[in-house]
Amino acid sequence: MKHIGNIPVWGEHEDKTIKQIETCAATADRAALMADGHLGYAVPIGGVVAYKDAISPSGVGFDIACGNKAVRLDMPGSELRARIALIMDQLWTTLNFGVGRSNAIRIDSPIFERDHPGWELEATKPLKRKAESQLGTIGSGNHYVDLFTDEQDRVWVGVHFGSRGFGHGVATWFLKAAGAKDGMEVEPCVISASGDLGEQYIRAMTLAGEYAYAGRDWVCDHVAGLLGAPIVEAIHNHHNFAWREEHGGEQYWVVRKGATPAFPGQKGFVGGTMAEPAVILEGVDSEESKQAMYSTIHGAGRVMGRREATGVVDRKTGEVKRAAKITRAMMDEKVASAKVELRGAGVDESPQCYKRLNEVLAAHSNTVRVLHTLTPVGVAMAGANEFDPYKD
């Protein structure tokens, strides 16, 4: 860990990422940057920004309450490997991956009750029907459903996705209402947490968080049902959210974009890449942990942009504007060498596009400890032909 000005920074980052967290810190009371950081929409992924009396809708971002859940099943790894192809076929055909998808399975969730707080807001009312239809869908980009085995050859299910089109619609409404600047390298949108707009945003954000939790719960339960194995342990938390917390004896709204809460003893699931291990970790108490505002990574972190990986082709002329750095063959070779059964995914999610998770974790060795190492056996993500409209 090092300091850039008064900002604690873990790991190594591009200049643009450092500049972005410095811009954020100029309007915040505290800021920090995790080792999986990279450029994000107004606030870097891996950024932690805290305000005593304000909140940042652009800090939370468009995919409100994106998060990770992992469940351990009462099932041996040998049984999973023996029928992994069939299991992945069932998973792929019964779950919905991609943008704008509706769940073919109707989910009755308490979150849609008429008197549930949050639905009466102008920002959320028009989105309720969309939210009902999309609950339990996974989305595109780096969102996934994975099957793992741990060091004891026990089976785990890991998922990563957020509040879908509902969260995106909420963020869009509030950023417009607040007059936010559009773009990646702009000042973050910061509003009073005690003002009317801020209070409405907190209510809508909280609802989106509950919605995201409900979706991940349903997907994990559905996969456990496909495997015919009961869940015996669950670890669940999210990022892209703001929490009211005490640090150093003072109260803050702590915004974590692509950063995860990691208070002492708090467990988290952190994914790597489709061909490399993930981990179950927990926070520890240390001076570095306090400086991180008890935050840690949410993944390995990108080192290559999506368009850099896939290249850029003019849709009208077919002219190659920028050559692709990653090919399908390169990705398939990585996946095959790891013996992973893959469904979907584009080359912009290839392992070469990411940092190595073990190196990122090493930067946080004084703030978290690894409890379990999870080896991927099956991976499902949206296909390469999906356009991802989210800006985070």
Secondary structure as the mmCIF struct_conf table of DSSP 4:
data_model
#
loop_
_struct_conf.conf_type_id
_struct_conf.id
_struct_conf.beg_label_comp_id
_struct_conf.beg_label_asym_id
_struct_conf.beg_label_seq_id
_struct_conf.end_label_comp_id
_struct_conf.end_label_asym_id
_struct_conf.end_label_seq_id
STRN STRN1 LYS A 2 ILE A 4
TURN_TY1_P TURN_TY1_P1 GLY A 5 ASN A 6
STRN STRN2 ILE A 7 VAL A 9
BEND BEND1 GLY A 11 GLY A 11
HELX_RH_AL_P HELX_RH_AL_P1 ASP A 15 ALA A 25
TURN_TY1_P TURN_TY1_P2 ALA A 26 THR A 27
BEND BEND2 ALA A 28 ASP A 29
STRN STRN3 ARG A 30 HIS A 38
BEND BEND3 TYR A 41 VAL A 43
STRN STRN4 ILE A 45 TYR A 51
BEND BEND4 LYS A 52 ASP A 53
STRN STRN5 ALA A 54 ILE A 55
HELX_RH_AL_P HELX_RH_AL_P2 PRO A 57 VAL A 60
BEND BEND5 PHE A 62 ASP A 63
TURN_TY1_P TURN_TY1_P3 ILE A 64 ALA A 65
STRN STRN6 GLY A 67 PRO A 76
HELX_RH_AL_P HELX_RH_AL_P3 GLY A 77 ALA A 82
TURN_TY1_P TURN_TY1_P4 ARG A 83 ARG A 83
HELX_RH_AL_P HELX_RH_AL_P4 ILE A 84 THR A 94
BEND BEND6 LEU A 95 LEU A 95
STRN STRN7 PHE A 97 PHE A 97
BEND BEND7 GLY A 98 GLY A 98
TURN_TY1_P TURN_TY1_P5 VAL A 99 GLY A 100
BEND BEND8 ALA A 104 ILE A 105
HELX_RH_3T_P HELX_RH_3T_P1 PRO A 110 PHE A 112
TURN_TY1_P TURN_TY1_P6 ARG A 114 ASP A 115
TURN_TY1_P TURN_TY1_P7 PRO A 117 GLU A 120
BEND BEND9 LEU A 121 LEU A 121
TURN_TY1_P TURN_TY1_P8 GLU A 122 THR A 124
HELX_RH_3T_P HELX_RH_3T_P2 LYS A 125 LEU A 127
HELX_RH_AL_P HELX_RH_AL_P5 LYS A 128 GLN A 134
TURN_TY1_P TURN_TY1_P9 LEU A 135 GLY A 136
STRN STRN8 GLY A 139 GLY A 139
BEND BEND10 SER A 140 SER A 140
TURN_TY1_P TURN_TY1_P10 GLY A 141 ASN A 142
STRN STRN9 TYR A 144 THR A 149
TURN_TY1_P TURN_TY1_P11 GLU A 151 GLN A 152
STRN STRN10 ARG A 154 PHE A 161
HELX_RH_AL_P HELX_RH_AL_P6 ARG A 164 ALA A 177
TURN_TY1_P TURN_TY1_P12 ALA A 178 GLY A 179
HELX_LH_PP_P HELX_LH_PP_P1 ALA A 180 ASP A 182
BEND BEND11 GLY A 183 VAL A 186
HELX_LH_PP_P HELX_LH_PP_P2 GLU A 187 CYS A 189
STRN STRN11 ILE A 191 SER A 192
BEND BEND12 ALA A 193 GLY A 195
HELX_RH_AL_P HELX_RH_AL_P7 ASP A 196 LEU A 227
TURN_TY1_P TURN_TY1_P13 GLY A 228 GLY A 228
STRN STRN12 ILE A 231 HIS A 238
BEND BEND13 ASN A 240 ASN A 240
STRN STRN13 PHE A 241 HIS A 247
TURN_TY1_P TURN_TY1_P14 GLY A 248 GLY A 249
STRN STRN14 GLU A 250 LYS A 257
BEND BEND14 GLY A 258 GLY A 258
STRN STRN15 ALA A 259 PRO A 261
STRN STRN16 PRO A 264 PRO A 264
TURN_TY1_P TURN_TY1_P15 GLY A 265 GLY A 265
STRN STRN17 LYS A 267 VAL A 270
TURN_TY1_P TURN_TY1_P16 MET A 274 ALA A 275
BEND BEND15 GLU A 276 GLU A 276
STRN STRN18 ALA A 278 GLY A 283
BEND BEND16 SER A 286 SER A 286
HELX_RH_AL_P HELX_RH_AL_P8 GLU A 287 GLN A 291
TURN_TY1_P TURN_TY1_P17 ALA A 292 MET A 293
BEND BEND17 TYR A 294 TYR A 294
STRN STRN19 SER A 295 ILE A 297
BEND BEND18 HIS A 298 GLY A 299
STRN STRN20 ARG A 302 ARG A 302
BEND BEND19 VAL A 303 MET A 304
HELX_RH_AL_P HELX_RH_AL_P9 ARG A 306 THR A 310
STRN STRN21 VAL A 312 VAL A 313
TURN_TY1_P TURN_TY1_P18 ARG A 315 THR A 317
STRN STRN22 VAL A 320 ARG A 322
BEND BEND20 LYS A 325 LYS A 325
HELX_RH_AL_P HELX_RH_AL_P10 ARG A 328 SER A 337
TURN_TY1_P TURN_TY1_P19 ALA A 338 LYS A 339
STRN STRN23 GLU A 341 ALA A 345
HELX_RH_3T_P HELX_RH_3T_P3 VAL A 347 GLU A 349
BEND BEND21 SER A 350 SER A 350
HELX_RH_3T_P HELX_RH_3T_P4 PRO A 351 CYS A 353
STRN STRN24 TYR A 354 TYR A 354
HELX_RH_AL_P HELX_RH_AL_P11 LEU A 357 ALA A 363
TURN_TY1_P TURN_TY1_P20 HIS A 364 THR A 367
STRN STRN25 VAL A 368 GLY A 383
TURN_TY1_P TURN_TY1_P21 ALA A 384 ASN A 385
#
